[in-house]
Amino acid sequence: MVLLMNRAVLMVLGWTFCWVIYLTSNSSMKFLGAWAIYTICWGDLPLQYIMSP
């Protein structure tokens, strides 16, 4: 349960990180780049948390 909470927090931080870069750069490519960096750094794809029931 604690691990799940931590992963949820990391996902939110990742989302925030990506959106900050997107808003400051105003470029969708940089958003995708930030998303890729986040995914590589944390070793999993945050999208699976959104898609999972």
N, C-alpha and C positions, 0 to 999 in steps of 0.2 A: 504493500500500500504506500509506504514511504517512497519507494523507488518510482512508483507510478506518479506520485505527486511531484517528485523531482523532475521527471521526464516532462510532465506537463508544464512546469515552470520553464524548463529549457526550451520547450517548443514556443512558449509565449515570448521568451527573450529572443529567440531566433526570428520570429515574426516581426517583433519590434525592430530588431537590427535591420532586417530586410526592408521594412517600410521606411525607416529613417534614411537609408541609402537611396531608396526609390524617390522619396519626397525631396531630398536635397539634390539629387542628380537630375530628377525629372526625366529619367530614361528607363524604359522597361528592360533593356538589355542589362543595365547595371543591377536592376532588381533580380534578374535571373542569375547574374553573376554572384550576387550576395547570397542568394538561395543555394547555389551550388557550393559556395564556400562553407556555408552553415551546415549543409548536408555532409560534406566531406569531413569537416571538423568533428561533428558529433557522431559520425559513422552510421547514420541511418536516415531514412527519408521521412520527414515530418508529415508528408502527405498521407502516410499510412495511418496516422492517428486520426486524421480527418475522415478518411474513407472507411475505417473500421467501425462496426456498429457499436 
